[in-house]
Amino acid sequence: MPQPGCRDWMMGQVEKSEIDKEFEPAGEARWPAAGAVLAAIVLTVLLPDGERVGPGWLLPAIEVVLLAAIVAGDPGRINRRSRLLRGLSIALVTVLVLGALSSTLLLIDALIHGGPETNSADALLSAGTTVWVSNNLAFALLYWELDGGGAAARAYRLPRHPHFAFPQQQNPALAPPGWRPRFVDYLYLGFTNALAFSPTDAMPLVPWAKVAMALQSFISMGILALVVARAVNIFT
């Protein structure tokens, strides 16, 4: 029969094991976010020359290099906290967002002043759809990267004051214990915000999130209104 001291030590080991399990980092898989980045890169390549800034290969090349460095530094599940990786991730998202915004401005300029894509309904709808989807992917990655310090930080502990309030956080009974938002949650947030022009799932709680969502809604509304109006004009 174990002595009292031995029994106390065993109980302490069990409790320590339970604590270790509780605080074990719950990193999400890398491939959903990486897949979104690759999709955004492909869409950039597919854009007409008039809707791209600089040489057609420049932005995709920068994005591929940054993505490769991030994946090499933290492959598999995202649970490595590193200032270098954090900086690379923010740089990648910044390039994606700026590229999408630049394509949006060029598309709007072509719609207002005329361009080769605006004389054909098929070409216009294709370019408009590509720019619209690129914006939504870029903003989804922006929300995912900045909320709560990024995916690696959320893997260890959710912030006391999150930047977005998801339904599962407002009502824990809706999700299993230890639930954390994944990239698909931010992807859904991005696309529903672009379609409804307002929050439909998660509520923005901090100024940068509110400004970003408002900007995304404004861009989406502008693209949809101008492209559809021009396409209808061409058809008629």
SULPEFEN-V400447 format. One record per pair of residues at least 12 apart in sequence whose ideal C-beta (glycine too) atoms are under 6 Angstrom apart, sorted by the first residue. I is the first residue (numbers start at 1). J is the second residue. D is the distance in whole Angstrom. If there is no record, write none. Layout:
# SULPEFEN-V400447
i=<I | I>
j=<J | J>
d=<D | D>
This chain:
# SULPEFEN-V400447
i=<25 | 25 | 25 | 26 | 27 | 27 | 27 | 27 | 28 | 28 | 28 | 30 | 32 | 33 | 36 | 37 | 40 | 40 | 40 | 41 | 41 | 43 | 43 | 44 | 44 | 45 | 46 | 47 | 47 | 48 | 48 | 50 | 50 | 51 | 51 | 51 | 51 | 53 | 59 | 62 | 63 | 66 | 66 | 66 | 69 | 70 | 70 | 73 | 78 | 78 | 79 | 80 | 81 | 89 | 93 | 93 | 93 | 96 | 97 | 97 | 100 | 100 | 100 | 103 | 104 | 104 | 107 | 111 | 111 | 118 | 121 | 121 | 121 | 124 | 124 | 125 | 128 | 128 | 132 | 135 | 136 | 136 | 136 | 139 | 139 | 140 | 140 | 140 | 143 | 143 | 144 | 144 | 147 | 147 | 148 | 154 | 163 | 163 | 163 | 164 | 165 | 165 | 166 | 166 | 189 | 189 | 193 | 193 | 193 | 194 | 194 | 197 | 197>
j=<79 | 155 | 156 | 155 | 77 | 78 | 79 | 155 | 78 | 151 | 182 | 78 | 183 | 183 | 137 | 67 | 96 | 134 | 137 | 60 | 63 | 130 | 134 | 59 | 60 | 60 | 130 | 103 | 130 | 117 | 127 | 110 | 115 | 103 | 106 | 107 | 127 | 102 | 99 | 95 | 95 | 88 | 91 | 92 | 88 | 88 | 89 | 85 | 151 | 152 | 155 | 152 | 152 | 145 | 141 | 142 | 145 | 138 | 138 | 142 | 134 | 135 | 138 | 131 | 131 | 219 | 131 | 226 | 230 | 230 | 231 | 234 | 235 | 230 | 231 | 231 | 223 | 227 | 223 | 219 | 190 | 191 | 194 | 190 | 216 | 186 | 187 | 190 | 186 | 189 | 183 | 186 | 163 | 164 | 162 | 180 | 205 | 206 | 209 | 202 | 203 | 205 | 181 | 202 | 201 | 202 | 213 | 216 | 217 | 216 | 220 | 217 | 221>
d=<4 | 4 | 5 | 6 | 4 | 5 | 3 | 4 | 6 | 6 | 5 | 6 | 4 | 5 | 5 | 5 | 6 | 6 | 5 | 5 | 5 | 5 | 5 | 6 | 5 | 6 | 6 | 6 | 6 | 5 | 5 | 6 | 5 | 5 | 5 | 5 | 6 | 5 | 5 | 6 | 6 | 6 | 6 | 4 | 6 | 5 | 6 | 5 | 4 | 5 | 4 | 6 | 5 | 6 | 5 | 5 | 5 | 4 | 5 | 6 | 5 | 5 | 4 | 5 | 6 | 6 | 5 | 5 | 5 | 6 | 5 | 4 | 6 | 6 | 6 | 6 | 6 | 3 | 5 | 6 | 5 | 5 | 5 | 5 | 5 | 5 | 5 | 3 | 4 | 6 | 5 | 4 | 5 | 5 | 6 | 5 | 6 | 5 | 5 | 4 | 5 | 6 | 5 | 5 | 6 | 5 | 5 | 6 | 6 | 6 | 4 | 4 | 6>
